[in-house]
Amino acid sequence: MKKRIAFILLLAFTCTLIPGQSNVRNQSVTFIKKESEKRVEVLIDGKLFTSYCWPDNVYKPILYPVFTAKGTEITRGFPLKPRAGERNDHIHQVGIWLNYGNVNGYDFWGNGSTGKKSENGGEVKHLRIDEMKNGKGEGVLIASSSWLDPAGKELLAEKTEYHFMAKGSVYFVDRITTLTATGNIVSMKDTKEGMFGIRVARQLELPSKEALILLDTDGKPAKEKVVTNEGVTGNYRSSEGITGEAVWSTRAKWMNLYGSIGDEKVSLVVCDHPKNQSYPTYWHARGYGLFAANPLGWSDFTKGKEVLDFSIPAGQSVTFRYRVIISSGIHLTDNEINAYADDFNSKY
């Protein structure tokens, strides 16, 4: 009898610790490749979750748009599909991406910030889809890209695995990216402009007293600045308990951006990985909707007290691992996020 009670208690604890993983059927993850449109759609039970795409005017592969299990978009529409009420700043921040602002002196992060290719801008060029594997509960997409300097010379070869998963109303993306220096040594000196970034919907920004130019109903910039926080509900909370805009430049194992879009509660979490450089990472997380993990920008984040000046020796590789968690209908607790982070840490 005691063993039976202990088993029931253990089962209840497990269900509480990792929400959505018990008594939830495995949802199918499938891919639809649309080469002519330069994208691969990622479907969960036949419903669009996101697309892996490589638009010519974005200068890097991205996941865009990204939806919750309910079908609510959590990424900003501008500049690809502008929506009324959005900011129109930082045109180069689109969807979910990985690049960096100083690679052998070239700016991959800010390329396209003026609406066209930057003179000193590097491009992460999509080369091919290496594998697409549909699955119950998890689907895997593997892609190859090339980090090119402005003259078109390859600096880094990239191989990225995307693992797309669904556990009830909680969706996951695990991104495992390996960068190889194919020529000479590749320098990635300290800058805050990096590295694994997401630009979120207006509703997930943090409320602000700043006067803004927002897009009108035609997707064009309004003529006058306004101060408005209508529908703006976001807040950050780090694994270390720091909240709000104070999370910028701090280190943490994970960061939770939570809020509501309409009546839907949403948590958007990014997890660092113990095998990553600089774990726990610094966070380039801003109130205006940029949500980024940056393991390499030590000097900016410490006001010059510490310097990293990371580099990849010729012929050598480095791997970066990140998990994105998107919950629909609930705000995830610290314990729930820790359980998902532990699962991520043990998986790779």
N, C-alpha and C positions, 0 to 999 in steps of 0.2 A: 504493500500500500504506500509506504514511504517513497519507494522508487517511482511509483506512478505519479505521486504528487510532485516529486522533484522534476520528472520529465515534463509535466504540464507547465510548471513554473519556468523551466528553461525554454520551452517553446514560446510561452508568452513573452519572455524577455527578448528572445530573438526577433519576434514579430514587432516588438516596440522599437528595438534598436535599429533595425534596417527596414524602414517603411516600404511597402509596395513589393517586397521580395517574397512574401509568403502568400499562398492562396491566390496568386496572380498567374494567369496562363501566360505562356511565352508568346509574345507578340511577334509577328513576322516582320523582318527587316529586308526590304528588297530595293534594287537599284534599277533605274531606267537611264541608259546612256543616250544623250542627245548631242552627238558630236558636232552637228552643224550649228547648234545653239551654244556650244562650248560649255556644257554643263552635264552633270550626272545627278538626277533626282534621287533623293533618299526617302523612301516611303516606309511608314510604320503602319502595319495593317492596311495598306493601300492608301494611306493619307500622308500628304507631304509633310515631312519633318524639316528638311533643309535640302539645299543643292550644293554640291561641290562644283564650282564654276571658275572660269578663267577669262573674264572680260578683257578685251584689248586695252580699255581705258582705265583699268584699275592697277595693272602692272604687278599683280601677284594673284595666285589662286586664293579663293575665299570660300567660306561656307556662307551662303546667302540665298534667300532670307532664312531665318531660323524661327520655328514655331513651337509653342507649347503643345502638350497633349490635347488641349482644348481647341487648338488651331489659332491661337493668338500670336501675332508676330512680336518678337522681343528685340529684333534688330532695327536700327534706324533705316528708313527707306531711302533718304537722300544719300548720294546723288543719283542712284540708279532708278529708284521709283519714289520721288519726293511725295511727302504727305503734309497736309496742312498742319501747322502748329509745330513743325520740326525746326531745329536749328539748321543753318546751312553752312556751318563752319567746318574746317578740317575735312575737305572734300576727299582726302586720301584715306579716311577712316571708314571702311566699309565691311560689314559682316563680321566674320571671325577670320583672323589671319595670323601669320607668323613671319616677321622679318625684322630688320634692325637698321638703326639710323647711321651707323658708321662701320662700314665693311670695306677695309682698305681705303678709307676716306670717302667712300661713296654712300649716298643717302638712299637706302632702300625703303625706310619707313615713310619718309615724306614725299616720295616720288609721286607726282600727280597732284600735289597740293595746290597748284595754280590752275588746275583743270586741264593741264596737258603735261606731257612727259618733261621732267625736270632735267636741266642740262647736266647736273651732277647726280642724277638719279639712277640707282640700280634697279634692275627688274628681275623678279622671280618668275621665270617663264615656264609655264606648264609644258611638259613634253609628251606624256602619255599616261594612260590608265594601265597599270600593270596587272591588277587583279580586282575583281568584284565578286564577293562571295555572299550570297543571300543566306539568311539563317533565321531560326526561331530564337528570339531573344537577343540576337546579336548578328549584325552584318559587318563585313570588313571590306573596305576599299583601300587599295594601295596605289599611290601615284608617284611619278618621278617628275622633278622640276630642276631647273638650272638657274643659279644666281649669276646674272650677267652684269658686267660693268657697262658704262654708257657706250663703249665701243663694241659691245657684244661679246667680250671675252668672258669665259666662264671662270668664276672664282670658287664656287661651291656647287657640288652635285647634291641634290636633295632627294631623299626617299622618305615618304611619309605614309604611315598606316593610320587610317581613320577607323575606329571601332565605334559603331553606332548601336546603342542598346536602349531597351525600353523595359521598365518595371512599373506597370500600371500607369499612374499619372506622372511618373518621373522618367525623364529621358536623359541619356548620357552620350557624350562624345569623348572618346579617348584619342588624343592625337600624339603619335610617337614619330618624331621627326629626327632623322639622322642626316647630318651635314658633313660632307667630305671635301677637304681642300684638294682640288684636282690639279692645281698648278703649284705655285709657291705658297709659302706660309700666308694665312689669311688673318689679318688683324681686325679685331672687333673692339675698339677702344670704348671706354666708358662714355655713355650718353643715356639720358633718361628716355630717349626716343626708341622704345622697344617694349616688349619683343613679341609676346603672345597676347594679341589684343582683340577686343570686342567693342563695337560701337553700338550702344543700346538704344531702344526706343525712348522717345521723350518722356513717357510715363515713368521710366525707371531711372531718370536723372534725379539728382538731389535738389530739393527746393532751394531757390536762390533769389536774392534781392536785386540781381543784375538786370539792367535793361537790355533787351535782346531784339534783334531782327529775326522774326520767325517767318516761315513760309506761309503764303496765303492759300486759298482753296484751289488756285491754279498751279500750285507748286513753285511759285515765284516769291522772291524776298519781298516782304511788306515794306511800305515806304517809311514807316516810323517804328522806333523801338518801343517795346512795351515791357512792363514788369508784371509777369503773370506766372503763377504756379498751378494753374488749373490742371488737374489730373496728374500733376508731378508728385510722385510718392516714394521715390527711391531712398534707400539708406544702405551704407556699407557696414558690415561687421566682420572683423578678422578673427582668425583662430586664436589670437592673443587677446580678444575682447575689446579691441579698439574700434570705434564707430565713426560714422560720418566722414567728412573730408580729411580728418586727422589720420586716416589710414595711409594717405599718400606718403611715400618714402619709407614706410615701415616694413618690417619683414614679418612674414606669416606663412604658415603651411597651407592655408586656404583663405579665400575671401568670398564672402556672401553678399551679393547685392540683392536686396529684397524690396518688394513694393507690391502695388496692385495696378493692373491694367483693366479699367472698368471695375467690375465686381470680382475679378479673378486675382487671387493672391498668387504671386510668383516669387520664387527664389532662383537666382542665377548664381551658381557657385563655380569658381575655378580653383582646382587643387594643384598644388605643386607636387613634385615627386622627390623622395630622398636621394635618388640617383642623379638628379639634376645638379648642374653647376650652381653653387651659392645657396643651396637649400638651407633654410627656408628663404624663398625669394623675396626681393624687394617688389613693392607694388606701385605701379604708375597708374593709380586709380583716381580718376577725377570726377567731380560732381557733375560736370556737363555731359557725361555719358560715355567717356572713354574708360574702359575697364581693362587694364593690362598688367601682366606679370612680367617683370624685367629683372632677370638674374645678373645682368652684366653692367648696369649703370651705377656702380658704387659711388663714384666721385660726385655725381649730381645729387644722389640721395643722402650722402653724408656731408655735403658741403665741403668736399675736398679732404675730409679727414681720412678716408680710405680710398684706395685706387685698385682696380682690378686689371684693366687693359688685357682682356681676354684675347687669346689667339688660338688658331688651329694649325698645327704644323703641317707642312706639305705631305700629302698622302694620308693624313690621319683624319679621324672622324670624331664627332661628338653627337650625342643624342639628347634631345629635350623631350620630356614627357609631361603632358598636361591632361587633366580631366575636367570637362565641363558638365555640370549637373543643372538640369532645368526642371523645376517642380511646378506643377499646375494645381491650384486650388488650396495649397498650403504654403506656409513659410517654414522651411526646414529648421530644426533646432540644431544647436551645436553638436549634441550627441549623435543625431542622425547624420550630419555631415561628416563627423569623425569616423563613423562606421563606413560610409561610402569612400572616404579617403583611405582608410585602412585596406579596404578591398582593392582599391587602385594600386596602393603601394605593394601589395602582395602579388598582384597580377603580372607586373612587368619587372 
